[in-house]
Amino acid sequence: MIYSKLKIYFKTSIAKPSIDFKWDTVQNKNLFAYLQENFPDENISEQEHKDDIKKVFQEHFEPIGYILLTNKENIVRIKVFPYKIEPKNSLNLEPLIHLLEDNEEYIEYDYHGKEDLISIGKALKDGLFEFLEDTKEAINKKELVKHAVREAFELESGDIVIVKNDCIIIKMIDESLMRNVNESEKNTVANRFNGINEDDLKSFYNDIFLQDENQDFFYFVAEMFVDVNMLTSQIDNQTYEKNVFSSIQSIIIEQLTTDFDHNDEFFKGFAGYVFRIHFKEVFGFIAELILAELSDGNKYINEFLQYYSLDIVVLNGKKYKVPAIEAENGWKWNVASMISIIKVYMKAETTLIEIEDKMSELKEEIEELNISGLSPLAHNTNLIKEIDKLKQEISYGAKKLDECLNAFTSSGDNTKHKNEVREIRYDLKDLREQKDILESHKVSTDIVTKYTDLKRDIDALIRQEAREERIIEQNSESFELIKEALVKALTSKKTLIG
């Protein structure tokens, strides 16, 4: 969560990567103020979060150099060093090519049954990067691996090499199937896909793009658009209407080339393709983000949404009909009518997330108190049952011992009774030792009390969770109607009257 939010923060608040980048105290203060504001319940000093911060810094500067970074007591110090060696000049290039050529068993041609796809398996992919772990070269290792793949497979400049979590994918592009788009085709599908054959785009979409690691892609695009264009630049409605689609497509292109490869021509076409498919999804996310800001009392968003209640505007002496936030049933929403529902719904959603986080934390604490899969109470109950059995056996043995001692004093057969007394006493000693051991294994009262308190807190959260879920259920239909109406308004343009 911190990682994805930080990526947005760096895109909107940190200067573009450069070798001369300077990290000052103001930027440091702003970074940790942002983290504190957005993640008040997280301990930013934990190593996991420090690793996220470092990863975002590394990825931000990866295109131009590598970094040395320290993060102690919420003070980041960073130095950017330029790459000194181009991949084509690396001493490691030939060994990497040989690794690829010598491990063909890990290479799958006609991947997914497609002649234009090749997959390099995870074992070989990891081996390539492990080979570079100890290199002293100041080089972009990811780009070096991609260059080695290009050389080993004799790829064309337009072919795409994608380094994924579990493999490396090669997508070969037949540039003979691409064509220049004429000015007359400006508003056609050909222009939207940048002259690329739609079958190629469909293949890339189905075989490569639709993977788990891209499941948050369009939420990230929406979040980037809202953060950059609305919350930071605070564009007006006219600028929004004029630029919204091209701005979103530019964000998609930038993200695609960052995540996949630097084939701008292909990804310009692919951006148009996926934007068309995920159009409603992107604007659904944008609407949710806008409504969340409205719920939080953002004045700019409030004013931005007021525009859709104007009905008619006059610009440069011309009258225009403004798109309304109107549901399919004809009901029109304005800011005032939306806020009452949005606040209740959003507050319940936020509370639910907080409850789930707290419940997860408490369950982890309870799990730490369990013994061999049993709660302290169940553990003690089982022990008490065993102890009670031993007590009964001890009581029976003590009674038997008394009888034996009485018989010993009145009987003439001393040897027989001596042996019997000795055996009983030995058994009693063994039983008492077993009982003491079980007693020592009982969980302390403090731990039982802590467990009981945690269980009570979890039960209270479960009840609160049910209440919040009821609130969401009661308001979800209205919220969805508002969101759908807002999406319709956000994707519509004012129309000239007369």
Secondary structure, 3 states (H helix, E strand, C coil): CHHHHHHHHHHHHCCCCCCCCCCCHHHHHHHHHHHHHHCCCCCCCCHHHHHHHHHHHHHHHCCCEEEEEEEECCEEEEEEEECCCCHHHCCCHHHHHHHHHHCHHHEEECHHHCCCEEEECHHHHHHHHHHCCCCCCCCCHHHHHHHHHHHHCCCCCCCEEEECCCCEEEECCCHHHCCCCCHHHCCCHHHHCCCCCHHHHHHHHHHHHCCHHHCCHHHHHHHHHHHHHHHHCCCCHHHHHHHHHHHHHHHHHHHHHHHCCCCHHHHHHHHHHHHHHCHHHHHHHHHHHHHHHHHCCCHHHHHHHHHHHCCEEEECCEEEECCCCECCCCCECCHHHHHHHHHHHHHHHHHHHHHHHHHHHHHHHHHHHCECCECHHHHHHHHHHHHHHHHHHHHHHHHHHHHHHHHHHHCCCHHHHHHHHHHHHHHHHHHHHHHHHHHHCCCCHHHHHHHHHHHHHHHHHHHHHHHHHHHHHHHHHHHHHHHHHHHHHHCCCCEECC
